[in-house]
Amino acid sequence: MEQKTFLVNDPSNGNKGSRITADYMNHINEELSSILTDRGVTPDTNNSNQISKVLTSTFAAIASPTLTGIPQTSNPDGSIANQIATVDYVNQKALQATVGFTPAQQGGVTNMGNNKINIGQASDNSGVMIAVDGNNQGKIIFQSEDNNTVGITRLGYNTNIHQLGAEHGGSWYFYYDASDIDGKQFIQSTPDSSGIRITGIVWNTSSNLPQVTYNNGQVSYGATIDWVNNKGYVSGTSSMGSGDTAATGIHYTPAGDIVQLNLADSTTIGVATQNWVINKSYISTYSDSNTYSISEVGYDHNSDNLYFKTSNGSTLGATQSWTANNYLAKSGGTMTGDIAINGYSVGQGNGGSKITFETGGHISVWDNSNTCNWYWSQSDGNPPTVYSGVPIIANSYIKTNNPSSGENSNIVATTSWVNNKGYVSGTSSMGSGDTAASGIHYTPAGDIVQLNLVDSTTIGIATQNWVNGNFVANGTWDNNINQPVKNDSIPTFEGIIVNNIEFNNKSNYHIYYDSDNNSINIQTNNGSNHYNTFNADGSVNFGGNQLSCDTIISTGDIKTGSGKALYTNTISAYGASVNITSGAFISGDLTINGNASYKTHDTGDNSTHLASTAFVRNAISAGSGLNISQASPGYTTLPGGWIMQTGNQNTGDGGYYNINFPISFPNKCVSVFATEQSANGTWMTGSPSVYGVYGTSNTSCTVYGMGWINGNTWSGSTGINFGWIAIGY
């Protein structure tokens, strides 16, 4: 196919028409036939609409195509000007134009998925985190360099030497793993509970022993085999059997004529010497089905008892002297003198009523539940003491000596001693529900009389001086009252009428009622007067420069005056939303954990306002920021500096039309496309048209259209409506 202009035969003007040769027509026929054969269709001379059917089934119409499927193509890289743009490519370019920078490409590389990737600063500001499909992958480690540290460019694990490596400056440096360290026979020094650990081990040539140095400066020496052998030591583990315990030391104790064997479990075994065994004069033991063998026997000279250790436990044996001192003979007889009972009882024994005579001169009386209810104690040189755990019931009275007037102990008081004290009754004239008094005393520190009650509570009784010092007289309290309220008390008033409260006799420190505004005012002064007003509707007006508190909790609105700012480190909603109806000045970072709603500005807004999602969508849809003309012909500028121009025209005489672009391409018109707009009257009747472009410049081009006339010839067609698109930058 070649680009060629055909001339009309006009003999009257001496113009000869273009000659159609067989080669030229065969060439056109071959190219048109290729449209069919390339798509598996055999040309049929009896079928005049084969190409129309193939093109209709293969290509969508340029103007408002109706697609039965979803056409797909590879994502263009932008290097070819007239590549078809995919949805993803357009979204990337639209996003780039909106955000003002080139976004990173996600996916699209071999062995790389299209998972959603999130990247952001950790909430505790400890580093940058990355997540894939909502799953945290950890924090990113960044390269760091300073005067003493060089950054690494790559990390990897070498499977040949099984070591972790880091690359710097084109060289790799490898690190020992646990097996490498173990292979080097390094030792691990773990501090003890005091923090002492080994810092070095060397061979001391002077002592010919290993020298161990500790972090506290101390030094110790280890024993070698030669050194131990030269000391004449014996092995503590020689010929050990299963269950045996190794010996750690052996020595002789002359005091007991015993050899002591120290074991590794920190116990000690005494080994009898020959002399020790001979001097013991051991006797043989006997045992049978009714008799336990005795393994040890001894005499306790403190208790005058024999001690026997048997295979069934331990038991005591009575000596003759112990028996005589502790038991009476069963033969009876008359006893003369006193019976001394020490630590034993007279009565029914355990669980029964009895009297016990105990060490220290105590006599105790027990009931049948083994409870001591009464005892008598008599110590040398001291009066006897009687204790009773149960009430002592006397048929008449208990009589005792009269205590001294200053007595303050648990001695029983006599009636005369009580009367002489001048005591009053704590239960006199008690009514129902009253509580008896158990004591009364005066506390000078608070100038109060304390009344103690039997229920362990205390009632304070005010003295006259305390009342005068802490309360004002009953009645109307006005500015003329002379007695001030004490600063160290919290008085309670009932029915007091106060017009003005003045503090510390200062005329500019007041709490007063403002009858004109129906409010309570607090007046303070630090050189100038300040008023904090509590209004009748419950609101408060603060007259100072600021309100300082840890937390403000309000069930209503928190407002500032016109031209005033609300300064705070944190604004958080307390069960409601935070509404800012005027300007908000934020000098630090603004972190929004939830959704933030913002005003949607007009698509023509070109200021520094925040953009809502609706603004971004509207701006993209409206082409905001792009130079657009929707006239015919019209044009639009595209992100990246591209320009697309379009229009509809009719071919002129001979099929020609000269197009003048609405605007000039600043650099180059890359490509122009043209196609018939009313194909139903030509293509559907077997008269297709084709278009060519030539003479393209930054401002214009020429389109030439040819029609298939009468099904047997191509000729320049006049009056055919066609559409065109020009793309450039």
C-alpha positions in Angstrom: 0.0 0.0 0.0 1.3 3.4 -0.9 0.1 7.0 -0.2 -1.1 8.4 -3.6 -3.3 11.2 -4.8 -5.6 10.4 -7.8 -6.5 13.0 -10.3 -9.9 13.5 -11.9 -10.0 13.3 -15.7 -11.0 16.8 -17.0 -10.5 17.0 -20.8 -12.0 20.5 -20.9 -9.0 21.8 -18.8 -6.5 19.5 -20.4 -6.2 17.4 -17.1 -5.8 13.7 -17.5 -7.2 11.5 -14.8 -5.0 9.1 -12.8 -4.3 5.8 -14.5 -5.2 2.7 -12.5 -2.8 -0.1 -13.3 -3.1 -3.8 -12.7 -0.1 -3.9 -10.4 -1.6 -1.2 -8.3 -5.0 -2.9 -8.0 -3.4 -6.3 -7.4 -1.4 -4.7 -4.6 -4.6 -3.3 -3.0 -6.4 -6.6 -3.4 -3.5 -8.5 -1.7 -3.5 -6.1 1.2 -7.3 -6.3 1.7 -7.2 -10.1 1.3 -4.6 -10.2 4.1 -7.2 -8.8 6.4 -9.2 -11.9 5.9 -6.5 -14.6 5.6 -4.7 -13.2 8.7 -7.9 -14.0 10.7 -8.5 -17.4 9.1 -11.1 -16.3 6.6 -10.9 -17.5 2.9 -11.7 -14.7 0.4 -15.0 -15.4 -1.5 -15.6 -13.5 -4.8 -19.4 -14.0 -4.3 -19.3 -12.4 -0.8 -18.8 -8.6 -0.8 -19.0 -8.0 3.0 -16.3 -10.4 4.3 -13.9 -7.6 5.4 -16.8 -5.7 7.1 -17.8 -8.8 9.1 -14.2 -9.5 10.1 -13.5 -5.9 11.2 -16.8 -5.6 13.0 -16.2 -8.8 14.9 -12.6 -8.0 15.7 -12.5 -4.2 16.4 -14.9 -2.0 18.3 -16.2 1.2 16.8 -14.2 4.3 17.7 -17.3 6.3 18.5 -19.2 5.0 21.6 -18.2 1.3 21.2 -20.4 -1.3 22.8 -18.2 -4.2 24.0 -19.5 -7.7 24.7 -16.5 -8.6 26.9 -13.6 -6.8 28.6 -10.7 -6.1 26.3 -7.3 -6.5 28.0 -3.8 -5.6 27.1 -0.4 -5.3 28.8 0.3 -2.3 30.9 2.2 0.2 28.7 5.5 1.6 29.9 4.9 5.0 28.3 7.8 4.8 25.9 5.5 4.5 22.8 3.3 7.5 22.2 0.3 5.7 20.6 0.1 2.7 22.9 -3.4 1.8 24.2 -3.7 2.9 27.8 -5.0 0.4 30.4 -7.2 1.3 33.4 -4.3 0.8 35.7 -2.0 3.1 33.6 -4.6 5.9 33.5 -5.2 5.6 37.3 -1.4 5.9 37.9 -1.2 9.0 35.7 -4.3 10.5 37.3 -2.9 9.8 40.7 0.5 11.3 39.8 -1.2 14.5 38.5 -3.3 14.7 41.7 -0.6 14.1 44.4 2.2 15.9 42.5 4.7 13.1 42.5 5.2 9.7 40.7 3.7 6.9 42.9 5.6 3.6 43.3 4.5 0.8 41.1 3.0 -2.2 43.1 3.6 -5.6 41.6 4.0 -6.1 37.9 7.4 -7.9 38.1 8.1 -11.6 37.7 7.7 -13.6 41.0 6.0 -10.5 42.6 2.4 -10.6 43.7 -0.2 -7.8 43.7 -0.8 -7.9 47.4 -1.8 -4.7 49.2 1.2 -3.1 50.9 1.0 -0.6 53.8 3.9 1.4 55.1 4.0 3.8 58.0 5.6 4.9 61.2 5.0 2.7 64.2 2.5 4.1 66.8 5.3 4.3 69.4 7.7 6.1 67.0 10.1 3.2 67.2 10.6 2.8 63.5 9.0 2.4 60.1 6.7 -0.7 59.8 5.5 -2.5 56.7 2.4 -4.8 56.3 1.2 -7.1 53.5 -2.5 -7.7 53.2 -3.0 -6.3 56.8 -0.4 -8.6 58.3 2.5 -6.8 60.0 5.9 -8.0 58.6 8.0 -6.0 61.1 10.1 -2.9 61.1 12.4 -1.7 58.3 16.1 -1.5 59.3 17.9 1.5 57.8 21.5 1.8 56.9 23.4 4.1 59.3 26.9 5.6 58.9 29.0 7.9 61.1 32.7 8.5 61.8 33.0 5.0 63.4 30.4 3.1 61.5 30.0 2.2 57.8 26.7 1.3 56.3 26.1 -2.1 54.7 24.5 -2.5 51.3 23.4 -6.2 51.4 22.8 -9.0 53.9 22.9 -12.7 53.1 23.6 -16.2 54.4 26.4 -18.1 52.7 25.4 -21.7 52.4 28.9 -22.9 51.6 30.5 -21.6 54.8 27.2 -21.4 56.7 27.8 -17.9 57.9 25.8 -14.7 57.9 27.5 -12.0 55.8 27.2 -8.3 55.2 28.5 -6.4 52.1 30.3 -3.0 52.3 32.2 -1.4 49.5 32.0 -4.5 47.3 33.5 -6.7 50.0 31.7 -9.3 52.2 32.3 -9.7 55.9 31.1 -12.9 57.7 30.0 -13.5 61.3 30.4 -16.6 63.4 27.3 -18.6 64.4 26.9 -20.7 67.5 28.6 -23.8 65.9 31.6 -21.7 64.8 32.0 -20.3 68.3 31.8 -23.8 69.8 34.3 -25.0 67.3 36.7 -22.2 68.5 36.4 -23.7 72.0 35.4 -20.3 73.5 34.0 -20.4 77.0 31.0 -18.6 78.3 31.4 -16.6 81.5 28.1 -16.2 83.4 28.1 -13.8 86.5 27.1 -15.3 89.8 24.5 -13.8 92.1 27.0 -11.1 93.2 27.8 -10.1 89.6 31.3 -11.7 89.6 32.4 -13.4 86.4 35.6 -14.6 84.7 37.3 -12.1 82.4 40.4 -14.0 81.4 42.3 -17.3 81.7 46.0 -17.5 81.1 48.9 -19.8 81.9 51.0 -18.6 84.8 54.6 -19.6 84.1 55.7 -18.9 87.7 53.3 -21.2 89.4 53.0 -23.5 86.3 49.2 -23.3 86.8 46.2 -21.8 84.9 45.5 -18.4 86.3 41.8 -17.2 86.3 41.1 -13.4 86.5 37.7 -12.0 87.6 36.0 -8.7 86.9 36.5 -7.6 90.6 40.3 -7.9 90.2 40.7 -11.1 92.1 42.9 -13.9 90.8 42.7 -17.7 91.4 44.7 -20.7 90.2 43.4 -24.0 88.8 44.9 -27.4 89.7 46.6 -29.5 86.9 46.8 -33.3 86.9 50.5 -33.2 87.7 49.9 -30.8 90.6 47.1 -33.0 92.1 49.2 -36.2 91.7 52.2 -34.5 93.4 49.9 -33.7 96.4 49.2 -37.4 96.9 45.5 -37.0 96.3 43.3 -40.0 95.7 40.4 -40.2 93.3 37.0 -39.6 94.8 35.3 -41.5 92.0 37.4 -44.6 91.7 35.4 -47.8 91.1 32.1 -46.0 91.4 29.0 -48.1 90.8 25.4 -47.1 89.9 23.9 -45.0 92.7 27.2 -44.3 94.4 28.2 -40.7 95.4 31.6 -39.3 94.6 33.9 -38.2 97.5 35.2 -34.7 97.5 37.5 -34.9 100.5 38.7 -37.0 103.5 40.2 -36.0 106.8 40.8 -37.3 110.4 39.1 -35.8 113.5 41.2 -36.7 116.6 38.5 -35.5 119.0 36.2 -38.4 118.0 38.9 -40.7 116.6 36.8 -40.7 113.4 37.8 -40.3 109.7 35.3 -37.8 108.0 34.5 -38.5 104.3 33.0 -35.5 102.5 30.6 -36.3 99.6 29.7 -34.4 96.4 26.1 -34.0 97.7 27.4 -31.9 100.6 26.9 -34.7 103.2 29.5 -36.2 105.5 30.0 -39.8 106.4 32.0 -40.8 109.5 34.3 -43.7 109.0 35.2 -45.6 112.2 38.8 -46.2 113.0 40.0 -49.5 114.5 40.6 -48.0 117.9 37.2 -46.3 117.9 35.4 -49.7 117.2 37.4 -51.6 119.9 36.7 -48.9 122.5 33.0 -49.0 121.9 32.7 -52.6 123.3 29.8 -53.4 120.9 27.4 -56.2 121.7 25.5 -58.2 119.2 21.8 -57.6 118.5 18.9 -60.1 118.2 15.7 -60.0 116.3 12.9 -62.5 115.4 9.2 -62.2 114.4 8.3 -60.6 117.7 11.5 -58.7 118.3 13.1 -55.7 116.6 16.8 -55.5 116.4 18.5 -52.5 118.2 20.9 -50.6 116.0 21.8 -47.9 118.5 21.5 -47.4 122.3 22.5 -44.4 124.5 21.9 -42.7 127.8 20.3 -39.2 128.0 21.7 -37.9 131.3 19.5 -34.8 131.2 16.3 -36.8 131.2 17.8 -39.9 132.9 16.4 -42.0 130.0 17.8 -44.8 127.9 17.5 -44.2 124.1 17.0 -47.2 121.8 16.9 -47.0 118.0 15.3 -50.1 116.3 14.5 -51.1 112.8 10.9 -50.0 113.6 11.7 -46.5 115.0 12.9 -45.1 118.3 11.9 -45.8 121.9 12.9 -44.8 125.4 14.0 -47.1 128.2 13.5 -46.3 131.9 16.5 -46.3 134.3 16.1 -47.4 137.9 16.6 -43.9 139.2 14.2 -42.4 136.7 11.5 -44.9 137.7 12.0 -44.3 141.4 11.8 -40.5 140.9 8.6 -40.6 138.7 6.4 -43.5 139.9 5.0 -44.9 143.2 5.3 -48.5 144.0 2.1 -50.5 143.5 2.5 -52.3 146.9 0.9 -49.3 148.6 1.8 -48.3 152.2 1.7 -45.1 154.2 3.6 -42.2 152.7 5.1 -39.5 154.9 6.2 -36.0 153.8 5.1 -34.0 150.7 4.3 -35.4 147.3 6.0 -33.4 144.6 4.2 -33.6 141.2 6.1 -31.8 138.4 4.6 -31.8 134.9 2.0 -34.5 135.5 -1.7 -34.4 136.4 -4.2 -35.8 138.8 -7.5 -36.8 137.3 -8.8 -38.6 134.2 -5.8 -37.9 131.9 -6.2 -36.5 128.3 -9.7 -35.4 127.4 -11.0 -35.6 131.0 -11.3 -33.2 134.0 -8.0 -33.0 135.9 -5.6 -30.9 137.9 -2.1 -30.5 136.7 1.0 -29.5 138.6 3.4 -27.7 136.3 6.9 -26.3 136.4 7.1 -22.9 138.0 4.6 -23.5 140.8 1.5 -23.4 138.6 -1.7 -25.4 139.5 -4.2 -25.7 136.6 -7.7 -26.9 136.5 -9.0 -28.4 133.2 -12.5 -29.4 132.1 -13.4 -32.5 130.2 -12.9 -30.7 126.8 -9.2 -30.3 127.8 -9.6 -26.5 128.3 -7.8 -24.8 131.1 -10.4 -22.6 132.9 -8.4 -21.7 136.1 -4.9 -21.6 137.4 -3.0 -20.5 140.5 0.5 -19.1 140.1 2.9 -18.7 143.0 6.4 -17.3 142.3 9.0 -16.9 145.1 8.8 -13.5 146.7 5.6 -12.5 144.8 1.9 -12.5 145.7 0.0 -15.4 144.3 -1.9 -14.8 141.0 -5.2 -16.4 140.1 -6.5 -16.6 136.5 -10.1 -17.6 135.7 -11.3 -18.3 132.1 -14.9 -18.7 133.4 -17.0 -16.4 135.6 -16.3 -16.8 139.3 -19.6 -17.2 141.1 -19.7 -16.3 144.7 -22.7 -16.9 146.9 -22.2 -13.7 148.8 -19.2 -11.5 147.8 -15.5 -11.6 147.0 -13.5 -9.6 149.5 -10.1 -8.1 148.9 -7.8 -5.4 150.2 -8.6 -1.8 149.3 -6.2 -0.7 146.4 -4.2 2.4 146.7 -5.8 5.6 145.4 -3.4 5.9 142.5 -3.7 2.3 141.4 -4.0 1.8 137.6 -3.8 -1.9 136.9 -6.0 -5.0 136.7 -6.4 -5.3 140.5 -10.0 -5.8 141.5 -11.5 -2.5 142.7 -13.4 -2.3 146.0 -16.7 -0.4 146.4 -15.0 2.1 148.7 -12.1 2.7 146.2 -14.7 3.4 143.4 -16.7 5.8 145.5 -13.7 7.7 146.5 -12.8 8.3 142.8 -16.0 10.3 142.3 -17.0 8.3 139.2 -20.3 8.9 137.5 -22.4 6.2 135.9 -22.0 5.6 132.2 -25.4 4.1 132.0 -27.4 6.5 134.1 -30.9 7.4 132.7 -30.2 5.3 129.5 -33.1 5.1 127.1 -33.9 2.6 124.3 -31.2 2.7 121.6 -28.8 4.6 123.8 -25.1 3.5 124.1 -23.4 3.4 127.5 -20.3 5.5 128.1 -17.1 3.7 129.1 -14.9 6.7 129.7 -14.4 10.5 129.3 -11.2 12.6 129.0 -10.0 16.0 127.8 -7.7 16.5 124.7 -5.8 19.8 125.0 -4.5 19.6 121.4 -7.9 20.1 119.9 -9.6 21.7 123.0 -12.2 18.9 122.9 -13.7 16.5 125.5 -13.6 12.9 124.2 -16.5 10.6 125.3 -15.6 6.8 124.9 -18.6 4.5 124.3 -18.8 0.8 124.9 -19.2 0.1 121.2 -15.5 1.3 120.8 -16.5 4.6 119.2 -15.6 8.1 120.4 -17.8 11.2 120.5 -16.1 14.7 120.6 -17.8 17.2 123.0 -17.0 20.9 122.2 -15.7 23.2 124.8 -16.9 26.8 125.1 -13.5 28.1 123.9 -13.5 25.7 120.9 -17.0 26.9 119.9 -16.1 30.6 120.2 -12.9 30.0 118.2 -14.5 28.2 115.3 -18.1 29.5 114.8 -19.9 32.8 114.5 -23.0 33.7 116.3 -26.4 32.6 115.0 -28.4 35.1 112.9 -27.7 37.3 109.8 -24.1 37.5 108.8 -23.3 40.8 107.1 -20.2 42.9 106.5 -20.3 44.4 110.0 -19.6 41.1 111.8 -16.4 41.4 113.8 -15.6 37.7 114.4 -13.8 36.1 111.4 -14.3 32.5 110.4 -11.2 30.5 111.3 -9.0 29.5 108.4 -8.2 26.1 109.8 -11.8 25.0 110.1 -14.7 24.2 107.8 -17.7 25.7 109.4 -21.2 24.6 108.4 -23.9 27.3 108.3 -27.6 26.9 108.1 -29.8 29.8 107.0 -27.0 32.4 106.8 -27.7 35.3 104.4 -24.4 36.5 102.8 -24.2 39.4 100.4 -20.4 39.7 100.2 -17.5 37.5 101.5 -14.1 39.3 101.8 -10.8 37.4 102.3 -7.9 38.4 104.5 -9.3 41.9 105.0 -8.5 42.8 101.3 -11.1 44.9 99.5 -10.3 43.4 96.1 -10.7 39.7 97.0 -14.5 39.0 97.1 -17.2 36.5 96.5 -20.5 38.4 96.0 -23.9 38.3 94.3 -24.5 40.6 91.3 -28.2 41.4 91.4 -28.1 43.2 88.1 -26.9 40.1 86.1 -28.2 37.5 88.6 -24.8 35.9 88.9 -22.2 35.0 91.5 -18.8 36.7 91.0 -15.3 35.8 92.3 -13.0 38.8 92.3 -9.2 38.4 92.5 -6.4 40.9 91.9 -2.7 40.6 90.9 -2.3 44.2 90.1 -5.5 44.4 88.1 -9.0 43.1 88.9 -10.2 39.7 87.4 -13.7 38.4 87.6 -14.9 34.8 87.3 -18.7 34.7 86.9 -21.0 31.9 87.6 -24.2 32.6 85.6 -27.8 31.7 86.5 -27.9 29.2 83.6 -25.0 27.3 85.0 -22.3 28.6 82.6 -19.1 30.1 83.9 -17.1 33.0 82.4 -13.4 33.0 83.3 -11.9 36.5 83.4 -8.3 35.4 83.6 -5.9 34.7 80.7 -6.3 30.9 80.9 -8.1 28.0 82.4 -5.5 25.4 83.7 -6.6 21.9 84.6 -5.7 18.3 83.8 -9.0 17.4 82.1 -12.1 19.3 81.0 -15.2 17.0 80.7 -18.2 18.8 79.2 -21.6 17.4 78.2 -22.2 20.5 76.1 -20.1 22.7 73.8 -16.7 24.2 74.7 -16.5 27.6 72.9 -13.9 30.3 72.6 -14.7 34.0 71.9 -14.4 35.6 68.6 -10.7 35.9 67.6 -9.7 33.7 70.5 -7.9 30.4 70.2 -8.2 27.1 72.1 -4.7 25.8 72.9 -4.2 22.2 73.9 -1.9 19.3 73.5 -4.7 16.8 72.9 -8.4 17.3 71.8 -10.4 14.1 72.4 -14.2 13.7 72.2 -16.0 12.6 75.4 -18.8 10.6 74.1 -19.4 13.1 71.2 -17.7 14.7 68.2 -15.3 17.6 68.1 -16.5 20.4 65.9 -14.2 23.3 65.0 -16.3 26.1 63.3 -13.4 28.5 63.0 -9.7 28.2 62.2 -7.6 25.6 63.9 -3.9 26.2 64.1 -1.8 23.0 64.5 1.9 23.5 64.9 2.8 19.8 65.5 1.8 16.6 63.9 -1.9 15.8 63.5 -2.7 12.1 64.0 -6.2 10.9 63.1 -6.9 7.3 64.1 -10.4 7.2 62.7 -12.2 8.7 59.7 -11.8 12.4 59.2 -14.6 14.3 57.4 -13.7 17.5 55.6 -15.5 20.1 53.5 -15.5 19.2 49.8 -14.3 22.3 47.8 -15.2 23.2 44.3 -13.2 21.3 41.6 -11.7 24.6 40.5 -10.1 25.2 43.9 -6.3 25.5 43.5 -5.4 26.5 47.1 -3.6 24.6 49.9 -6.9 23.3 51.4 -7.0 19.6 52.4 -8.6 17.5 49.7 -11.5 15.1 50.6 -12.0 11.9 48.7 -15.1 13.4 47.1 -13.0 16.4 45.9 -10.4 14.1 44.4 -13.0 12.0 42.5 -14.8 15.1 41.3 -11.6 16.8 40.2 -10.5 13.7 38.2 -14.0 13.4 36.7 -14.1 17.1 35.8 -10.4 17.2 34.6 -9.6 20.0 37.1 -6.3 21.7 36.4 -6.4 20.6 32.7 -6.9 23.0 29.8 -10.1 21.7 28.1 -12.4 22.8 25.3 -15.4 20.6 24.5 -16.3 22.5 21.3 -15.9 20.8 17.9 -13.1 20.8 17.1 -11.9 20.7 20.7 -8.9 19.7 22.8 -7.8 18.7 26.3 -4.4 18.7 28.0 -3.4 15.5 29.8 -1.1 14.7 32.7 2.5 14.6 31.7 2.2 17.4 29.1 0.3 15.4 26.5 -2.4 17.1 24.4 -5.3 15.4 22.6 -7.3 17.3 20.0 -10.4 16.0 18.1 -13.2 17.1 15.6 -15.7 16.1 12.9 -15.4 17.3 9.3 -16.7 16.4 5.8 -14.3 15.6 3.0 -14.1 18.2 0.2 -13.6 17.9 -3.5 -11.6 14.8 -4.4 -11.8 13.5 -0.8 -9.4 16.1 0.7 -9.8 18.1 3.9 -7.2 20.4 5.5 -7.5 20.3 9.3 -6.3 23.3 11.4 -5.8 22.2 15.0 -7.7 24.3 17.6 -4.4 24.9 19.4 -0.8 24.4 18.4 1.2 21.5 19.8 4.2 23.1 21.6 6.7 20.4 20.5 5.3 17.8 18.1 2.1 16.3 16.7 2.9 12.6 17.2 -0.1 10.9 15.4 -3.5 11.6 13.7 -6.3 9.1 13.4 -9.3 9.5 11.1 -12.4 7.2 10.5 -15.8 7.5 8.9 -18.6 8.6 11.2 -21.6 7.3 9.2 -20.5 3.9 8.1 -24.1 2.5 8.0 -24.7 4.2 4.7 -21.5 3.1 3.0 -19.7 0.2 4.8 -23.0 -1.7 5.3 -23.8 -1.4 1.6 -20.4 -2.6 0.4 -18.9 0.8 -0.1 -16.2 1.2 2.6 -14.0 4.2 2.9 -10.4 4.5 4.0 -8.4 7.6 5.1 -4.9 8.7 5.0 -3.0 11.6 6.6 -0.1 13.7 5.3 1.5 17.0 5.7 1.3 16.8 9.5 2.8 19.8 11.4 2.3 21.3 15.0 -0.7 23.3 13.7 -2.4 21.3 10.9 -2.6 18.2 8.7 -4.4 17.0 5.5 -6.8 14.1 5.5 -7.6 12.2 2.2 -10.6 9.9 2.1 -11.3 7.3 -0.6 -14.5 5.3 -1.2 -15.0 1.9 -2.9 -17.3 3.0 -5.8 -19.8 0.6 -7.3 -17.9 -2.3 -5.9 -15.2 -2.1 -8.5 -13.0 1.0 -8.1 -11.5 3.3 -5.4 -12.0 7.0 -5.8 -11.6 10.1 -3.8 -15.0 10.7 -2.1 -16.6 14.0 -1.5 -18.9 14.9 1.5 -18.0 11.9 3.7 -18.3 12.7 7.4 -15.3 11.6 9.3 -13.9 12.0 12.8 -10.3 12.6 13.7 -8.0 12.5 16.8 -4.6 14.2 17.0 -2.2 13.4 19.9 1.0 15.2 20.6 2.9 17.2 23.3 
